[in-house]
Amino acid sequence: MNDMRRLLEAVLDAIDIPHPTSLSDQDALRALLDRRASLAVTVARAALAENPDNIGWNADHLRQRLTEYPVTGRRSARDAEASR
């Protein structure tokens, strides 16, 4: 897999998170998405400004930083619908 694809997949993983099942989870979702999207923007900008040979490092760095803001433990509306 090429490095640009790895970076795009990492950016998508950062921002493509499940919608919450309840309105009370909306604020938590927005805060999580804001943090993860901010990381993705910062890393994407760095990747564009640096030597193209470093794009793989940027993808790995983003994935590592995303572990600070996990999506796990959240049940999405899609998951709730599938369990019916």
Sequence and secondary structure as in RCSB ss.txt:
>XXXX:A:sequence
MNDMRRLLEAVLDAIDIPHPTSLSDQDALRALLDRRASLAVTVARAALAENPDNIGWNADHLRQRLTEYPVTGRR
SARDAEASR
>XXXX:A:secstr
  HHHHHHHHHHHHH    BSSGGGHHHHHHHHHHHHHHHHHHHHHHHHS GGGHHHHHHHHHHHHTTS  TT  
BHHHHHHT 
